[in-house]
Amino acid sequence: MRFSLDWNRMVDGNGEPCGRPAASQDVVFDAVDTLESTLSGLGYRLVYTRREIVAEEGSEPRSDTFQFNGDDLTELLGLPPGSVTGFKADMIVRAALAAVRRDQSPY
């Protein structure tokens, strides 16, 4: 089965990260490495996509976002929107596994 991880990374006009909070590429790659091996053991194939979203000049800083099979990281972890103050690899992995459990639930 296919499992999608979409990272929407906020960048400025020069392509520099400007999300508040912004996820580092190293953190995301660590999570992707862990998920590839974990999910393959569960019969899933990870499809990872990174989109760079250019923030409009003068606009309020927005957070990077992560979706797992279309579900948002904060929703999967039961966190209020805007409450994430920093992204860590284990947080991304936990959200992905919550999405897998949701997908496998008969309800």
Long-range contacts (C-beta under 8 A, 24 or more apart in sequence): 1-43, 1-44, 1-45, 2-44, 2-45, 2-47, 3-35, 3-39, 3-44, 3-45, 3-46, 3-47, 3-68, 3-69, 3-96, 3-99, 3-100, 4-47, 4-48, 4-49, 4-67, 4-68, 4-69, 4-70, 5-32, 5-35, 5-46, 5-47, 5-48, 5-49, 5-66, 5-67, 5-68, 5-92, 5-96, 6-49, 6-50, 6-51, 6-66, 6-67, 6-68, 7-48, 7-49, 7-50, 7-51, 7-64, 7-65, 7-66, 8-51, 8-53, 8-64, 8-65, 8-66, 8-67, 9-50, 9-51, 9-52, 9-53, 9-64, 10-53, 10-55, 10-61, 10-62, 10-63, 10-64, 11-52, 11-53, 11-54, 11-55, 12-54, 12-55, 13-54, 13-57, 15-52, 17-64, 18-55, 18-61, 19-61, 19-62, 19-63, 19-64, 20-61, 20-62, 20-63, 21-63, 21-64, 21-84, 21-85, 21-86, 21-87, 22-64, 22-87, 23-64, 23-66, 23-87, 23-92, 24-87, 27-87, 27-88, 27-89, 27-92, 28-87, 28-89, 28-92, 30-89, 31-89, 31-90, 31-92, 31-93, 31-96, 34-89, 34-93, 35-92, 35-93, 35-96, 38-93, 38-97, 39-96, 39-100, 42-100, 44-100, 66-92, 66-95, 68-95, 68-96, 68-98, 68-99, 69-99, 69-103, 71-99, 71-102, 76-102
